[in-house]
């Protein structure tokens, strides 16, 4: 089940569907940029959608790691978790993160007045969230090699990191406390 599932036609179809969805999304975003009078509002909406997808992946991937610990390395279940982890990371999380960054930087560049340090605190939190994202990606690669990096307890704790950073980010954006 190991190699054959990963190279199956359903894997190729998933990649094609994801690439098509990203291309359509970018086409719509490009059209909005060139044709809309209110680009800022559209890009804010796109940014929020990308952040939601990215956060969903950041919340789900460490849960997959926790469940992956419970199965024997090399088993059919382990191979299924490998596929799920890789697809989640590459097909959902990476594109969502890139779009969140792109739209977010556009919004920061065009729409914010820098009155205080709230934007710096928010950007620092987003950088930390990106570091967590990369850390999860490295762990997914280790699981793919049938390694078990860290412990289940570690992944339960790491599952909270995106939530804490999300709270800081939302508070900075909404309240602009300083």
TAPE-V693801 format. One record per backbone hydrogen bond with DSSP energy under -0.5 kcal/mol. NH is the residue of the N-H (numbers start at 1). CO is the residue of the C=O. If there is no record, write none. Layout:
NH | CO
NH | CO
//
This chain:
5 | 1
6 | 2
7 | 3
8 | 5
11 | 8
12 | 8
13 | 9
14 | 10
15 | 11
16 | 12
17 | 13
18 | 14
19 | 15
20 | 16
21 | 17
22 | 18
23 | 19
24 | 20
25 | 21
26 | 22
27 | 23
28 | 24
29 | 25
30 | 26
31 | 27
32 | 28
33 | 29
34 | 30
35 | 31
36 | 32
42 | 38
43 | 39
44 | 40
45 | 41
46 | 42
47 | 43
48 | 44
49 | 45
50 | 46
51 | 47
52 | 48
53 | 49
54 | 50
55 | 51
56 | 52
57 | 53
58 | 54
59 | 55
60 | 56
61 | 57
62 | 58
63 | 59
64 | 60
65 | 61
66 | 62
67 | 63
68 | 64
69 | 65
70 | 66
70 | 67
71 | 68
75 | 72
79 | 75
80 | 76
81 | 77
82 | 78
83 | 79
84 | 80
85 | 81
86 | 82
87 | 83
88 | 84
89 | 85
90 | 86
91 | 87
92 | 87
92 | 88
93 | 88
94 | 89
96 | 92
97 | 93
98 | 94
99 | 95
100 | 96
101 | 97
102 | 98
103 | 99
104 | 100
105 | 101
106 | 102
107 | 103
108 | 104
109 | 105
110 | 106
111 | 107
112 | 108
114 | 112
115 | 113
116 | 114
117 | 178
121 | 117
122 | 118
123 | 119
124 | 120
125 | 121
126 | 122
127 | 123
128 | 124
129 | 125
130 | 126
131 | 127
132 | 128
133 | 129
134 | 130
135 | 131
136 | 132
137 | 133
138 | 134
139 | 135
140 | 136
141 | 137
142 | 138
143 | 139
144 | 140
145 | 141
145 | 142
146 | 143
147 | 142
155 | 151
156 | 152
157 | 153
158 | 154
159 | 155
160 | 157
161 | 157
161 | 158
162 | 158
164 | 160
165 | 161
166 | 162
167 | 163
168 | 164
169 | 165
170 | 166
171 | 167
172 | 168
173 | 169
174 | 170
175 | 171
176 | 171
176 | 172
//
